[in-house]
Amino acid sequence: MKKILFITGSINQTTQMHQIANELPEFDCWFSQLFTDNPTLNTIINKTTLLSGTVLSTKFRLISEDYLQKNALQIDFGAKKNQYDLVVFCTDLIVPPRMRNVKNIWVQEGMIDRYTPWSQVVKALKLPPTLCGNTSLNGASDICDVYCAASNGYRQHFIGKGTSAHKIVVTGMPNYDNLAQHVNNDFPHHNYVMVATTDMRETFRIENRIAFIKKAVKIANGRPLLFKLHPNEKFDRAEKEIRANTPAGTLIYTKGNTNHMIANCCELITQYSTVVYTGIALGKKVHSLFDVNELKRLAPVQNNGMSAKNIAAICRGYLNHSGNKESFDPQLAMDKYQVNKPESQLTEELIANW
């Protein structure tokens, strides 16, 4: 049985990888939190707090592995137990050299951070993309064999940043491809202005949180406010700031289904958060530190929850591909192994190409 390693990170990245693996029952699927073989980076991770706000940290690894264990999934942190036939990455900011010799696929997991002048310098000088301190170069390294993009807008974005066009296929993005399903929910509140914050301070970016809160109060203009904090934030600090600068009765949530909260709001205010796409898909008026018109162009395709199946079809096709990496056509593979084909037809194709 061929083995696949899925690289995890945040809980969003982890659940997306789980969805894809569920569509590949004929393969031996394993999971590893994002890792590096670079001794210097490993020393920074293990001996300092410089990367504590990133998915390389022990904190994120423990959260991810707790999820994997609860779902009885196989863990191989650092890819030390097995040799793999395919690796599925949630980021191409860190791709260990030994993993580059294995067939690999990159899957978009969320919004890409703003491309800055510093991002341009890092890319031009071919410095490690992690030096950007954000995800602005995620999907832009051209190092993976296949790139699964959330939308045609993002496909064009990655091409513009240097990734080869023939590698990129629009699959949709699991967790953000069927957002209409969240309209019917049991969240008890309705008709509020919702604010979804971002962990900028925890990831060493500059933020004037008080000014942002006051801006949200101004936009709400007397309407009820609900804040949903980013799971990576320092909750005590954030809650204290919100209480001091918003009207009495403002709701604050540190956990819960964010998509349900957005579905029930009348207006959505975000910073740098992928959940803005939920608001866009559900027809809400949205605010973002990104240009909203640009976000609408980039918004993930809504394909009734087919993204994981589409990506799995590419995985299956690539594992069955006997030619070299350059000759693999991910669009053709996705079409050939489409899961909405009659089961008997798909089974015959799988047997013929095994």
N, C-alpha and C positions, 0 to 999 in steps of 0.2 A: 504494500500500500504506500503510495507516494505521500510524503510529508510536507505540510505547509506550516510556516511560522508566521503568526500575525503579531506585529509590533503594536503595543498599546501605549497609552499615555494618560491623558485626562480620562475621566469616566465617560465623557462623550466619545472620545476616540475608542475606548475599550468596548463600549456597547455597540458601536458601529462594526468593529471587527468581529464581535460575537455574532451579529446578524449575518455577516458575510459567511462566516464559518458554518453557520446553521444551514446554509444553502449548498454546502459541499460535503455531504455525509459519506461520500465514497472515498474521502481522503483522511489521512491521519493529521488532525489539526492541533497545533500547539500555540502557546501564547508567551510573549515576553514583553515586559515593560521596556521602553526605549533605553538602550544602553550604548556605551562607547567603549572601544578598546584602547582609547588614548590614555596613557598613564597620567598625564598632567590633568586632564579633565576629571579622571576618576579620583585623583587626590583632592581636587577642588570640591567634588561632590561629597566625598566621605569625610573631609577634614574641615570644611568651611561651610558657611551659610550663604555663599554668593549665589548659588543656584537653587536655593530652597524654594523659590517661587515658581520653578519650572518643573516639567514632567520628568526631568532627570533625577529629581530629589527622592529620597527615601519615603517621604510623606506620600507623594503621588503613587509610588510603586506599591506601598502598602494598601492604599485605597483600591488600586486596580486589582491587585492579587486577592484582596478580600472578595471583590466581585467575582473573579474567576473561580475561586474556591467554592463560593456559594452556588455557582452554576456548574460545578463539577467539570471544569475545563482544565486541560493539561497545561502546566506551567514549565517553561524552560528558560529561566532568566539568563540572558547573555548567550543563548544558543549553545550551551555546553553539553547537552545530553544527546543531541541528534545531528545528523547531516540532513539538510533540507533540500527539497526539490524546487521550492518556491518560497519567497519571503514577501509578505504584504506589509508595506510601510504606511504609517500615518503621517510621516514627515520625511522629507529628504534633506533636512538641515543636518542630520547626523546619519550617515550610512557607513558602518564599519567596513573597511576594505575587504575583509573576508566574506562579507555578505554581497559584495558586488560581483562575485564570481558565480553567484546563484541567480537563477531567474528571479526577477523581482518586479513588483507592481506598487505604485504609489496611489493612495486613496486620499482625496481631499476630505478633511474632517470638519471644516468650518471656515469662517471668514479669514481672509489674508490681511495682515496688518498693512498699514499705509507704507508705500514705498517712498523712502526719504532720501535726501542727498547722501546720508551716511550709508544707506543700503546700496546706493549706486557706487560709492567708493569701495565698499567691501566686495561687491561683485566685480568691479573693474580690476581690482588688485588680486582677485582670486583668493581672498582671505576666507577663513572658515565662516560660513554664513551665520553661525550662532553668535558671532560678534555683533550682529545687528541688535541683539537683545530683544528681538520680537520675531514674528512670523512673516515679515515682509518678503523674505526670499524663499519661503516654503513653496515648493512646486516649480522653482526657477533654476534648479541646479542642472537639469538635463541628465542626471546621473542614473536615474531608474530606467528600466526598460519600457514601462508603460505608465501613463498618467491618467487616472480616472477623475475627471473634472465634474463639478456640480452643475455647470451650465455652459452654454456656448459663450456667454460673456466671460466666464472664468477661463475657458479654453483660449480665447483670444488674449486674455491677460497673461497667461503663462507663455504663450507664443511670443508675446511682446517682451517678456523678460528673459527669453533665450532658450526655452525648452522646445525641442523639435516638434513640429506640428504633427508629423506622422505617428508620434508616440501618444498623442493626447486624444482621448475619446470621452464624449459626454455621457456619463452613466447616471447622473443624479447623485445625491449625497444622502446616505442613510441617516435617519433621525430628522431630516429636513425635506423629505420628498413627498410627504402626505400630510401636510399641516392642517388640512381641513378636518381631519379626524378629531382634532382637539376642541372643536366648537361645542360638542356635546360632552359636558363634564360636570363634576359635582363640586367645583370650587365655589365656596359660599358667597363670594363678593362679586359685584357687577358695577359697571359704569364709573370706574375710577380712572385717573390718569396714572399709568404705571411707569415706574422708573427702574430700569435694569442696569445695575452698575458693573464696572469692570475692575479687575485686579491690577490696575496700572501701578499703584504704589508698591504692591507686593512683588512686582516684576521690574522694579527699579526704573519706572517711567515717571515723568513729572505730571502731577495732577493737582489742580486747585479744587478739591472736593467741595469745600464750602460754597464756592462760586457756582459749581454745578448744581448743588442742592437748591440754592436760591433761584437759579434759572428754572429749575423744575417747578418750584412754587409759583413763579411768575407765569409759566405756561399753563399750569393747572387753573390759575385765576379763580380760586375759591372752590374748585371741584375737589372731591376726595383724592388723596394720594396714597399709592401703594409702592413701596420700595422692595425689590427683590435683589438681595446682595449676591455678588459672585461667590461661589463656594470657596475660592482661594483667598478671600478677604479676611482681615482681622475684624471679626464681627463686633467686638466690644467697642472698638474705636469708631467704626462706621455707624453703629446704632446711636452712640452718644452724639455724633455730629448731626445725624438726621433729627434726633429729638430736639436738639438745640436750635434748629433752623427751619422747622416745618410746623404747621398748625397742629394743635392737639388732635388726636384721633388718627394721625397718619399711621398706616399699617406698614410693618416691616417684617419681611420673611427672609430667613436664612436657608430654608429648605422648602421643598414642595415642587409641584409640577409647573415649571415656568411657562410652558406652552399653554396650559390651562388658564393661568393668570392673564396671559396676553390675550387669549381668546375672549375673556370676559371684560377686558378694559375698553375704554372709549378712545384712548390715545396712548402712544408708547414713546417713551424717551429713553434713548440708549447712549452709550459712549462708543466703545469698540467691542461690540458683542454680536455674535452670530444670531442671537435671538431676534435681532431686528428683521431678519428674513421671515420669521413667523408673523410678525406684524404686517409686513408687506404682502405676504401670501394671503392673509386673512382680511386684507383691505383696510387696515387701520391707518390712521394718520401717524406717521413716525418721525422721530427726530434722531439724529445721529451726528457724531463728530466726523463721520464720512459724508460725502455728498450723497444725498438721498436719491437723486436721479441716477447716479452711478451705481448705487446699491440695487436699484430696480433692474438695471441692465445685467448685473451680476447674479441676481437672485437665483437660487437653486431651482431646477426644473421640478415641477410637481407631477409625478408619474404614478400616483396611487401606490406608493411603497415598493416600487420595482427596483430601486437602486442597488440594494444588496444582491438581488438576483442577477442584475446586469453585471455587477462586478464579479460575482461568482462565476458567471458564464465566461468572462475573460480569463479568470484564474484557470478554469477547467480547460479552456481552449489553449492557453499557454502551456499548461502541463502536458497536453497532448500534442503540442507542436514539436516536430522533429527537426525543423530547420534551425538556422542560427537566429539570434535575437533580432537582427536587422530585417529578417524576412517575415517576422510575425506582424500581422495586421490586427490590432485589438478591436477595431470596428467590425471587421469581418468575423472575428471570433465571437463577439457579443451577439451579432446577428445569427450566427450558425448555432449557437448554444442557447438561444433565447428560451427562457423557461415557460413562456406561454405557448410554445409548440405543443402539440399533442404528446402525451407522455410516451406513447409507443414509438413515435418518430424520434423523440429525443433519446430514448434508450437505445434505439438502433444506431443512431449516430455516435453515441458514447462507445458502444461496443466496437463499431467499425474503426474508431479512432484511438482505441486504447493501446 
